[in-house]
Amino acid sequence: MSTWRGAFFFAKEELKKVRWKHLLTLFFIGYMVMFMMPMFTDAIKGENGEAFNWAIDFITLSVLPTLGFMSTQSMGFYWKTDVFTKKLVVWRTMPIPVKQIALGRFLIFITILLPALILYFILFYVILKFTIDEISLLPFILFAIFWIGYAITIGLIYLFFELTQSGKVYFWFCMLLVIGYLAIMVAYTFTTKQSVVIMSYNTFIQGNWWIALISVLISVLVTLIMIPKITKKLKTRSYIS
């Protein structure tokens, strides 16, 4: 069986086990749309006094990449139970090459993430259009593509730690990343009085389409780098929780 064929089979079998957990992804999409819309709309209109710019940035930067993991993670006490390491132990006892595990896990991630992000941005645009008539479709599509590229890039870093590190290391990586995002976004907002998310949208309003292309190219490059790195690390990592 070829690497790609084996990875597709592996991903398909794992996705079958998700079942109702896709509802978690839908829940978080609804949460993000509901929470983001008032702040985003006020920011576009210039009515929020820059008070919530940090929240717009923090939610976008921290949550978007994790939409590809909502359906497949065992969240409860992951740092103690180290569920994913135990899964890897089972997979390594089967005749599955590590490259197929790495590639298959990426396919699971991207299969969940892309539809989730497309749904999120469609809902975002539809609701935003009812609120602000002058919202243009093409700049918003470029805005969405830019943040999809970002989500894939950061999601791959999550994937690297999920597959190659223990549950405790993965837990603390996630915690430190979230705390880092929060600190940086609060500092950025109160220093510049701007929002990264709103600024990116305004950039596409001004016709800078190539920034979306750069985001996609970076995500492709990171994918090509990360999958071999994950494969190499899976061969040498410790599987003792």
N, C-alpha and C positions, 0 to 999 in steps of 0.2 A: 504494500500500500504506500503510495507517495506521501510526502510530508503534508502537502496541502489537503489531500483527500482524507488523510488520517486526522488532521486538525479540524476539518469540517465535520467529520463524524463525531469526534470528541466534543466539539462545541454543541452539535445538535443534541447529543445525549444529555449533556449537562443542562441545556436550556429546557429540555423536557421536564426536568426536576423542579424548575422554578415555579411553574403553575401560578397560583394566586399571588405570589410575591411581586408580580409585576404591578399589582395595585399599590405597592409602596412607592414605586417610581411615579405612578399617576398622582398619588397623594402629594408627593413633594413638588411635582410640576404645578399642581393646583395651588399649593402653599406659596410657591415662588411668584406665580402670576398675581395672586391676591395681595401678597405683601409688597411686591415691587411696583405694581401699577400706579398707586397713588403717589409714591415718591418719585418715580420716573416721570410721570405726567407733570407734577409740580416743578420738577427740575427743568424739564424742557420749556415750560412756560415761564421759568424764572421766579416761581412763587414760593419756593421752600426756604429761601434765605440761606441756602447752602448748608443748612443744619443737618440734613440727612444724606449728604453726599457720601459720607463714609459708609453708611448702611447699604446704599445702592452698590457700591464697589465691593464691600465685604461679602454680601450675599452672592453676588454674581461670581466673584473670583473663587469663593470657597465651595459653593454648592454645585455649580455647573459641571465640573469634572467628576463629581461623585454620583451623578445621575446614572452613570454606566455601572455602578456597583450596588445600587439600592436593592436590586432584585436577587443578588447572588451572595450577599454577605450575611453571615450569622453575627448579628451585632452584639447580642447580649454577652457581656463579660469576655469579649474576644481576646483581651490581653491575658486572661487567665486560662481559658480553654484552648486557645491556639488552634481553632477549628481548621483553618486552611492548611496548616502544616500537617495535620492528621489526614486531610484529604490528599495532600501530596504524597504522603507515605503510602496510601492505598494505590494511588495512580502509578507510583514508581514500582510497585510490586507487579503491576500488569505489564504486558508487552507493548508499552506506549513509549516511544522515544521522547526524550526531554524536549526536543525541538517541537514535536507535535503538541506537547503540553503547553509550552510557551505560546505557540501560534494559536492553538485552540482557545486558550484563556483570553488572548487578545481579541479573537473573533467573537467570543461571548461578550466581552466588554463593548466592542464597537457595535455589535448587533443590538444591544440594549441602549447604548448611549445615543446613537444617531437618530433613531425614531423618537426618543425622548426629547432631544434638543429640537428637532424639527417641529414636534407637537408644541413644545414650549414657546418657540418663536412665532408659530402660526397663531396661537392663542394670544400671545403678547401683542402681535400686530393688529389682530381683529379688534381686540378691546381698546387698544391705543387709537385706532382709526375712529372709533365712536367718540373718543374723548377729544382728539386733536385732528381736525379735518385736514390740516396741511401736511400730515405725515406722508412722505413719498415711499412708494414700494421699493424701488431699486436701491436707494441708500439703506433702507432697513434690511434688505436681503444681504447686502454687503456687510452690514453690521452683524447680522446673524452668522454669516460665514466666518467672519473674523473670530467671534466668540466660540464657534464650534471648533475651529482650529486650535484655539487656546485650550478648550476643554479636553480635546484629544491629547494634546501635549502634556498637560499636567496629569491627566488620568493615567498616562503611561508611566509616570513617575510613581503614582500610587500603585500601579500594577507591579512595578519592579519591586517595591518594598513588600507588597502582599505575597509575592511568589518566592522571594529570596531571603526574607528575614523572619525571625520568630514573631509570634503574636505580640509580645511585649514591645519589641523594637518597632513593629508596624503601628501599634497603638500610640506610642510616644511620638513617632514621626507625624502621624495624623494630628495629634494634639498640638505639637509645636508648630506645625504648618498653619493650623487655624489661628493659634495665638499670634503667630507672626503676621498673617494676613490682617488680623484685627488691628494690631499695633501700627503696621505700616499704613493702612488705609485711614485710620484716625489721624495719624501724624500728617499724612499727605493732604487730607481735607483741611485741617486747621492751618497748614502751612501755605497751601496754594489756593484755598477756597474753591477748588474744582473737584469734579468727579471723573475718574478714569473712564467709566462707562459712558457718561454723557459726552465726554470729550471725544471718545471713539465714534459715537454716533454722529456728532457734529463734523468729524473728519470726513465721513462718507457723504454727508450733505454737501461738503465742499468739493466732492468729486475725486477724492483720493482713493480710488478703487484698488490700487496696487497693494495697499496695506492688508486688505483681505487676502490677496494672493500670497503675500509673504507669510501670513499666519498659517495658511494651508500648507505651504511648502515646508515650513518649520515642523508642522505636525507629521508630515510624511517623512522628513529627515529623522526626526526623533523616533518614529516607528521603526525605520530601517536600522537605527543604532540600538534601540532598546531590546528588540526581540533576540538578536544574537547575544547581547549582554545577559539577558535573563536566562537564555539557554545555557550559556557557559556557567553561570552562577548556580543553576539547578543541579549541575553535575557535581558540584563541590560543597554545597551548603549543608549545614547540619540539620537533620530532621528530628532532633530531640527537642521537645517543647521545653 
